[in-house]
C-alpha cells in the first residue's frame, strides 16, 4: 500500500512564511536589546552642604586677614609720603611746576580760585541850577543858544504834512569841559519834533563852563524849542 501525503501537511509550501516570521521576531529582539542598552542621563551634581559653623569660621578668617592688610597699606602710604616730603632750609630755592602756563587742564582740578567781587561806586558830581558864574554860549546866555538852535533845526516833513506843531521842552547839562550831556525831552507834541530838536543839541558847539568858587561845575538848563507852521 502506497502512503500519500496530504497537500495540507506539506511544510515545504510554508517555508517562505516561516522565514518571514523569523525575520520579524529577530528584528523585534534587536530593537528591544537596543532600547535596554541606552544609558540613562547623568544626574546633576549637587555640591555637599557646608556646615553653617564652618561658613562663619571662614568669614571671620577673611575679616581678620583684611584688618591685617589695612595697617600694612596705610604704613606703605605713610612711607611714600615721608619719602616725598623733604625738609629744606629757608634760603633754599624750591622749584615748582609752572602750572599757570600749562596746557594740561587737569593740572588745575585741585585748585580753588577765589574771585573777589569789586564793587565800584560811582559818585556823580553835583549839578547846579544856578552858579556864581553861569555858562555862556558864544559870549551870550541861554537866549543866544536858543536862537542858534532855532536857526539850525529842521522841521520834519512828516510833521508838516500832518500839521503837527508845538513846543518841545528839553533839559540838558553843560559839563565842566563845555560839552552838552544828559539831553532829555520833558515835553513834546510828537516824537518826530523831539528827535529833530535833540539832533541839533547833540551838534552844539562847546560852551564856556560855569564856575563855583572859581572851579568849573556842571550846570543844568531847560530849553523850549518852537515848531510852528507858517500860514
KAGIMO-V679214 format. One line per field, one symbol per residue. ss: DSSP state (H for helix, E for strand, C for the rest). Layout:
ss->???
This chain:
ss->CCCCCCHHHCHHHHHHHHHHHHHHHHHHHHHHHHHHHCCCCCCCCCCCCCCHHHHHHHHHHHHHHHHHHHHHHHHHHHHHHHHHCCCCCCCCCCCCCCHHHCCCHHHHCCCCCCCCCCCCCCCCCCEECCCCECCEECCECHHHHHHHHHHHCCCCHHHHHHCCCEEEEEEEEECCCCCEEEEEEEECCCHHHHHHHHHHHHCCCCCECEEECCEEEEEEEEEEEEECCCC
